[in-house]
């Protein structure tokens, strides 16, 4: 059953150096506060997994937390490149970064396979692309035993830790999220351990149209972190801070500016503030 703890405790208990960590949330409910706490606790040699690496992974990469990135798209949405990501790839600063690139469909199917307890998923895709030509261990052609058609098999994703943000949890640790939910459910179910940060802990969860409920037994740790997905948004709580994404570009372009940002907005801030 989920334990309700502070964010600092959750990261200390769940995230270890060398872990494979998935932080999911598609545009909405991105777990920024949790990512900032991982930086604050100076975790190292992480393999980060995410369908759409954006600012939070740019920040983790620049902070020296990351050894490898498994992803399907990376950028500052609506603005441009991720410059800490780019600096690591082009100049190995603050260290070299290994890349494993997939399609969105491939990543989503890998999470579903992991959540289902299957060793791989099968889809039409990758064939004829540079992604297939790379010969990655996680992608293989497979022949359908019924039709003889050549399809693509992608290995299951089973992160050591999945970290997501949600709107609410109850006092028993049951989690509820709604709106654009992406692959958060699948990431949590596929992972060995999980952290869910929430806007609030309430006595009871009331029904919401289209909501996803993660029962307490599927979650390791729940941490209350109001504003925990800022500058992304949490439907029903706050809107996306578009100005933050624009302001990030000049900070990320310059190593010294980024170091100052780390000192003031991460190491100089209390937990659960989301770096704001």
Beta strands, then each sheet from edge to edge (+ up, - down):
strand 1: 3-4
strand 2: 20-23
strand 3: 46-50
strand 4: 66-71
strand 5: 98-101
strand 6: 120-123
strand 7: 139-143
strand 8: 150-155
strand 9: 161-170
strand 10: 175-177
strand 11: 193-202
strand 12: 212-214
strand 13: 221-224
sheet 1: 1+ 13+ 11+ 9+ 2+ 3+ 4+ 5+
sheet 2: 1+ 13+ 11+ 9+ 10- 12+
sheet 3: 6+ 8- 7+
end
